[in-house]
């Protein structure tokens, strides 16, 4: 009897992660745990070499330290986002002040961890960011049921990831766009901060609700005529947020 050999399924390509971290011990530990979870890792220990690697390579995620020689993490994050790149950036910082976190998010970071951090949480954050990117890619491959949302002078084009306010283009980060589009796709529905963390960020760790608050405030500053009296993204006190119905 002749047996027809079966074609083995194509292996899933591993995610490529760029780690820009000047502390050799932390970089090595991160690289080891990412490798144990099936990721391919490139380590750079300076901001300038990290930027060159980013521009010259293809990566699925960047782990970026805030304090770096050559080019600091904030400037590096801003430069990476300058080309409208939607590669997720997880920022690491030894600073724990609200100002430092807000600055990192303002420059375009998708998430942050304050040192010292637990490696299981680090891996969970990495996987959550990549799940969100994979889900976005899958959505982009399908026809969008409502590609354009319009409300009182606000236009959200999901296919082009474009937001206009009174015909003026508004520059949103990838996370700000996802947050706005999620709320606008369900007008009138109230979401708690934990629900938004789970459905937009991809994780729901208690204690990180302020991340949602920060993004809402920055989003309002960009799209609302009067951020103190928002017409689009409204607060439901004691519950969370909703897009006006």
DACORPE-V725622 format. One line per field, one symbol per residue. psi: psi as a letter, one per 30 degrees, with the letter a starting at -180 (. if undefined). A space follows every 10 residues. Layout:
psi=???
This chain:
psi=kkkkkkkkkk kkklkkkjjj kfjeeeeeee eeeeefggkk kkkkgleeee eeeeffajlf kkjkkejkld kleeeeeeee ffghkgkkkj kkkfkgleee eeeeeefgkf llkkkklkee eeeeeeeeee eeeeeeeeef flkkeifkkk jhfkkjjeef hkkkjhgkkk jkleeeeeee eeeffikfkk kleeeeeefe fglikkfgff eeeeeeeeee fefkejffik fdjlkjkfdb llkk.
